[in-house]
Structure formats: structure tokens, C-alpha cells
Amino acid sequence: IDQQTPDGDTTKLWPAVSGDSWGYIDAKGNIAIAPMFDDAGTFSCGYAQVVTDGDEKFIDKKGNICSTISFDNASDFYYGYSTIMLDGDYGLLDKNMNMVIQPHFKALGLMGDNGLIPAKRAYDSNYEYIDVNENTKIQPIFDYAEAFKDGIAIVKVSGKYGAINSSGDFVIQPTYKYPLDNLGKGLVAYRSDDFIKVGILNKQGDVVVTDQYYSIGAVSDGLMLFMSKTEWGYMDTKGEIVIPAMYS
């Protein structure tokens, strides 16, 4: 495995289009995989998703198609697994191209960093968290559920948003009207009651940054992009401004 998620993939190949076809180039702009695909995505865990002859497939770093499995849609690989959709149902593909969960779930999220996956077994059921053996690990009590990241997952209960830990306990109580955003490193963005401004909570539910910004991005190299009125800058994970908002 090159890396656990697309954000940190070390393959160093990027999709590039030439004419009507997509291929991949390296960091110097050299063609690494010849343009031959209808569409192409980024690499994760050593694989990239491409479209060829109308079918979605995965290729390796040499451009070889890795599976005869055809699917309607598929996520990138997260922690060795891709969530796929086939005929309206969802399943899970591992990095060896084995279907470890056959497509029969009505909703299936991404693999989390704790090995749990948000899942919905029927259209009228709630979301739960399962493992790769389809065992229920956190009971189906959620209207909506996201993948675990840095120990917490965003969920929705009775129309309000909060966050839970790997045991299913609420670390941020479901009291927020608008969706929360898991920024990583145990930080969560929340919106004010008028939906206009954004602030940051820690995974204990304490306010780290009050709702004073118009946008806050995920943690990357210890910094977060933020927008103050119409300009952009960067803050650290304590909410301290590192690069003032001065960019358009």
C-alpha cells in the first residue's frame, strides 16, 4: 500500500488529459501511463479509478487494469478498501480486488481509520457502524453517519448533528442544527444558527474558535485555510492566525 488515503498518497502520479483521452504524468511532467482512458482519478493505496469503454475500473501504477469487476460507481481506497455501487446496492472491495462485502447494503460509507464503516441495511433503517465481516459494532440509531477520522465520526440523530467516538459515545452532543465538518486532528467545524459563519470545536465539544469565519478547511500540515469576509489566510490548530487573511 502506498498510503492509507488519497490525501496522503505517495504514488506521485497525476491524471492528465491529452486530446480526448486521460493518462498519468509524473512530477516532472513525463508521461507515466499513456492517455487511453475516458476519465481518470487520483491514486490511493496504489490504485486509481478510470473509465474505459464506459466501464469504471481500477488500474495499478503501470496502467494495468486490476480487476474484471464492473461497477456503477466506486470511491477511492481508504485504509485498503473502496466502497462500490452495483445495481443500486453498495459493497466493499479490498486492495486485492476481492469483494469482501457483497453489494446488498442500501448505503455504505467509507472505511474509517478505526476499521468501522457507516452502513444502512434497508431503505427505512437507520445508519449503524459495521466491520468488514458485516458485524454491527455501533447500533443503528443514526439518521446519517460519516466515516471515522482521527477517532471521531459526525452523525445525525433526531434531526441534529453531533460526533461520536469509536465506542459509540457522544463526544459532541447532537445539538447542532447544521452539518458538522470533521477537519482532522480532533477538530470539528460548526456553523452558527444563521448558517453564515463557522467556528471550531475540539473532540470534547469545547469551542476552540468562535463562529466568526465564513469558511474553514481541513487540517493540512498543521494549518487550516480560513476565509474572513472576502479574503483567505491560514490558522494553526489552536486557532492562532499564522498567515493573515490577505489572499483573494
FIPALUM-590415 format. One record per residue (C-alpha): x, y, z. Coordinates in Angstrom, 1 decimal, padded with zeros to 4 digits, always signed. Layout:
<firos>
FIRO       c1       c2       c3
FIRO        X        Y        Z
...
</firos>
This chain:
<firos>
FIRO       c1       c2       c3
FIRO   +000.0   +000.0   +000.0
FIRO   +001.4   +003.4   -000.9
FIRO   -000.7   +005.3   +001.5
FIRO   -003.9   +004.9   +003.5
FIRO   -005.9   +007.7   +001.9
FIRO   -005.9   +009.7   -001.3
FIRO   -004.9   +012.8   +000.5
FIRO   -001.6   +011.3   +001.6
FIRO   -000.9   +009.0   -001.4
FIRO   +002.8   +008.8   -002.3
FIRO   +002.4   +007.5   -005.8
FIRO   +003.3   +010.9   -007.3
FIRO   +001.3   +010.3   -010.5
FIRO   -001.4   +012.7   -011.6
FIRO   -004.2   +012.4   -014.1
FIRO   -003.7   +014.5   -017.3
FIRO   -005.7   +014.8   -020.4
FIRO   -004.4   +014.7   -024.0
FIRO   -007.0   +015.3   -026.7
FIRO   -010.0   +013.2   -025.6
FIRO   -008.1   +010.7   -023.5
FIRO   -006.7   +010.6   -020.0
FIRO   -003.4   +009.2   -018.8
FIRO   -000.9   +010.0   -016.0
FIRO   +002.2   +012.1   -015.6
FIRO   +004.9   +012.2   -013.0
FIRO   +006.2   +015.2   -011.0
FIRO   +008.4   +016.3   -014.0
FIRO   +005.6   +016.2   -016.5
FIRO   +006.8   +013.0   -018.1
FIRO   +004.1   +010.6   -019.3
FIRO   +004.0   +007.6   -016.9
FIRO   +000.8   +006.0   -018.2
FIRO   -000.2   +006.7   -021.8
FIRO   -003.5   +008.5   -022.4
FIRO   -006.0   +005.8   -023.1
FIRO   -008.9   +006.3   -020.7
FIRO   -012.2   +008.2   -021.0
FIRO   -011.7   +009.6   -017.5
FIRO   -009.1   +009.1   -014.7
FIRO   -009.0   +009.7   -010.9
FIRO   -006.2   +010.1   -008.3
FIRO   -004.3   +007.2   -006.8
FIRO   -004.9   +005.8   -003.4
FIRO   -003.4   +002.7   -001.9
FIRO   -001.5   +002.2   -005.2
FIRO   -004.7   +002.2   -007.4
FIRO   -006.6   +004.7   -009.4
FIRO   -010.1   +004.6   -010.8
FIRO   -010.5   +005.1   -014.5
FIRO   -013.3   +004.9   -017.1
FIRO   -012.7   +002.8   -020.2
FIRO   -015.3   +001.8   -022.8
FIRO   -018.0   +003.1   -020.4
FIRO   -016.9   +000.9   -017.5
FIRO   -015.3   +002.0   -014.3
FIRO   -012.2   +000.0   -013.4
FIRO   -009.1   +000.2   -011.2
FIRO   -005.6   +000.4   -012.6
FIRO   -002.2   +000.0   -010.9
FIRO   +000.8   +002.3   -011.2
FIRO   +001.8   +000.7   -014.5
FIRO   -001.6   +001.3   -016.1
FIRO   -002.7   -002.4   -015.8
FIRO   -006.4   -003.0   -015.2
FIRO   -006.6   -004.8   -011.9
FIRO   -010.0   -006.3   -011.9
FIRO   -012.6   -007.8   -014.2
FIRO   -015.2   -006.4   -011.8
FIRO   -017.5   -003.8   -013.4
FIRO   -019.3   -001.4   -011.1
FIRO   -021.6   +001.6   -011.4
FIRO   -019.5   +003.8   -009.1
FIRO   -016.6   +003.4   -006.6
FIRO   -014.8   +005.5   -004.0
FIRO   -011.1   +005.9   -003.8
FIRO   -009.4   +003.4   -001.5
FIRO   -009.4   +004.4   +002.2
FIRO   -007.3   +002.2   +004.6
FIRO   -007.2   -000.5   +002.0
FIRO   -010.9   -000.5   +001.0
FIRO   -013.1   +001.0   -001.7
FIRO   -016.9   +001.4   -001.4
FIRO   -018.6   +000.4   -004.6
FIRO   -022.1   +000.6   -006.0
FIRO   -023.6   -002.0   -008.3
FIRO   -027.2   -002.0   -009.5
FIRO   -028.1   +000.4   -006.8
FIRO   -026.6   -001.5   -003.9
FIRO   -023.4   -001.0   -002.0
FIRO   -020.5   -003.3   -001.1
FIRO   -016.8   -003.2   -000.2
FIRO   -013.8   -004.0   -002.3
FIRO   -010.3   -004.7   -000.7
FIRO   -006.9   -003.8   -002.2
FIRO   -006.6   -007.4   -003.6
FIRO   -009.7   -006.7   -005.6
FIRO   -011.8   -009.1   -003.5
FIRO   -015.4   -008.2   -002.8
FIRO   -015.3   -008.6   +001.0
FIRO   -018.9   -007.2   +001.4
FIRO   -021.2   -008.2   -001.5
FIRO   -023.3   -005.3   -002.8
FIRO   -026.5   -005.6   -000.7
FIRO   -026.4   -002.5   +001.6
FIRO   -028.7   +000.4   +000.7
FIRO   -026.0   +002.8   +001.9
FIRO   -022.3   +002.2   +002.8
FIRO   -019.8   +004.9   +003.7
FIRO   -016.0   +005.0   +003.6
FIRO   -013.8   +002.8   +005.7
FIRO   -012.8   +004.7   +008.8
FIRO   -009.4   +004.9   +010.4
FIRO   -010.7   +002.6   +013.2
FIRO   -011.9   -000.2   +010.8
FIRO   -015.6   +000.7   +011.0
FIRO   -017.9   +001.6   +008.2
FIRO   -021.2   +003.6   +008.3
FIRO   -023.9   +001.4   +006.8
FIRO   -027.6   +001.2   +006.2
FIRO   -029.1   -002.2   +005.6
FIRO   -032.5   -001.2   +004.3
FIRO   -034.1   +002.0   +002.9
FIRO   -036.2   +002.5   +006.0
FIRO   -033.5   +001.6   +008.6
FIRO   -031.1   +003.8   +010.5
FIRO   -027.4   +004.0   +010.0
FIRO   -025.1   +001.8   +012.1
FIRO   -021.4   +001.0   +012.1
FIRO   -020.1   -002.3   +010.9
FIRO   -016.8   -004.1   +010.4
FIRO   -015.6   -005.9   +007.3
FIRO   -017.4   -009.1   +008.4
FIRO   -020.7   -007.1   +008.5
FIRO   -020.9   -007.3   +012.3
FIRO   -022.7   -004.5   +013.9
FIRO   -020.3   -002.6   +016.1
FIRO   -022.3   +000.6   +016.9
FIRO   -026.1   +000.2   +016.9
FIRO   -028.3   +001.6   +014.2
FIRO   -029.6   +004.8   +015.8
FIRO   -028.4   +007.4   +013.4
FIRO   -030.3   +009.4   +010.7
FIRO   -027.0   +010.0   +009.0
FIRO   -023.4   +008.9   +009.7
FIRO   -019.9   +009.6   +008.3
FIRO   -016.6   +007.7   +008.4
FIRO   -014.3   +007.9   +011.4
FIRO   -011.4   +010.2   +011.2
FIRO   -008.9   +010.8   +014.0
FIRO   -011.1   +009.0   +016.4
FIRO   -014.4   +010.7   +015.8
FIRO   -017.3   +010.5   +013.4
FIRO   -020.0   +013.0   +012.5
FIRO   -023.6   +011.7   +013.0
FIRO   -027.1   +013.0   +012.9
FIRO   -029.8   +012.0   +015.4
FIRO   -033.4   +013.3   +015.6
FIRO   -032.5   +016.0   +013.1
FIRO   -029.5   +017.4   +014.9
FIRO   -025.7   +016.8   +014.4
FIRO   -023.1   +015.7   +016.8
FIRO   -020.0   +013.4   +016.9
FIRO   -019.2   +010.1   +018.5
FIRO   -016.1   +008.1   +019.4
FIRO   -015.3   +004.5   +018.4
FIRO   -017.4   +003.2   +021.3
FIRO   -020.4   +005.0   +020.0
FIRO   -020.5   +007.5   +022.8
FIRO   -021.2   +011.1   +022.0
FIRO   -018.2   +013.4   +022.4
FIRO   -020.1   +016.3   +020.8
FIRO   -023.7   +016.2   +021.8
FIRO   -026.3   +016.2   +018.9
FIRO   -027.4   +019.8   +019.4
FIRO   -026.3   +021.4   +016.1
FIRO   -028.8   +022.4   +013.5
FIRO   -026.4   +022.3   +010.6
FIRO   -023.9   +019.6   +009.5
FIRO   -020.6   +019.5   +011.2
FIRO   -017.3   +019.0   +009.3
FIRO   -014.5   +016.8   +010.6
FIRO   -011.4   +018.8   +010.0
FIRO   -009.0   +016.2   +011.3
FIRO   -006.7   +016.2   +014.3
FIRO   -009.7   +016.0   +016.6
FIRO   -011.2   +019.3   +015.4
FIRO   -014.7   +019.8   +014.1
FIRO   -016.2   +022.9   +012.3
FIRO   -019.6   +024.0   +013.3
FIRO   -022.0   +026.7   +011.8
FIRO   -023.8   +029.5   +013.6
FIRO   -027.6   +029.3   +013.9
FIRO   -027.9   +031.6   +010.8
FIRO   -025.6   +029.2   +008.8
FIRO   -023.4   +032.1   +007.8
FIRO   -020.3   +031.9   +010.0
FIRO   -018.1   +028.9   +011.0
FIRO   -016.2   +028.1   +014.2
FIRO   -014.2   +025.1   +015.6
FIRO   -014.9   +022.6   +018.4
FIRO   -012.4   +020.1   +019.8
FIRO   -013.4   +016.4   +020.3
FIRO   -014.5   +017.2   +023.8
FIRO   -017.1   +019.6   +022.4
FIRO   -015.3   +022.7   +023.7
FIRO   -015.2   +025.8   +021.5
FIRO   -011.7   +026.4   +020.2
FIRO   -012.6   +029.1   +017.7
FIRO   -015.8   +031.0   +017.9
FIRO   -018.1   +031.2   +014.8
FIRO   -016.5   +034.2   +013.2
FIRO   -015.2   +033.0   +009.9
FIRO   -017.0   +032.3   +006.6
FIRO   -015.2   +029.1   +005.8
FIRO   -012.6   +026.8   +007.4
FIRO   -010.8   +024.0   +005.7
FIRO   -009.4   +020.7   +006.9
FIRO   -006.1   +020.4   +008.7
FIRO   -003.1   +020.1   +006.3
FIRO   +000.5   +020.2   +007.5
FIRO   -000.7   +021.6   +010.8
FIRO   -002.6   +024.6   +009.2
FIRO   -006.2   +025.3   +008.2
FIRO   -007.4   +027.6   +005.4
FIRO   -009.9   +030.1   +006.5
FIRO   -011.9   +033.0   +004.9
FIRO   -012.6   +036.2   +006.8
FIRO   -015.1   +038.3   +004.8
FIRO   -013.7   +038.0   +001.2
FIRO   -010.1   +037.1   +001.8
FIRO   -008.2   +034.0   +002.7
FIRO   -005.5   +033.1   +005.2
FIRO   -004.2   +030.2   +007.4
FIRO   -004.5   +029.4   +011.1
FIRO   -003.0   +026.7   +013.3
FIRO   -004.9   +024.0   +015.2
FIRO   -005.2   +026.3   +018.2
FIRO   -006.9   +028.9   +016.1
FIRO   -004.0   +031.3   +016.0
FIRO   -003.5   +033.2   +012.7
FIRO   -000.3   +032.1   +011.0
FIRO   -000.8   +033.8   +007.6
FIRO   -003.3   +036.7   +007.7
FIRO   -006.3   +036.8   +005.5
FIRO   -005.0   +038.7   +002.5
FIRO   -005.4   +036.5   -000.5
FIRO   -008.3   +036.5   -002.9
</firos>
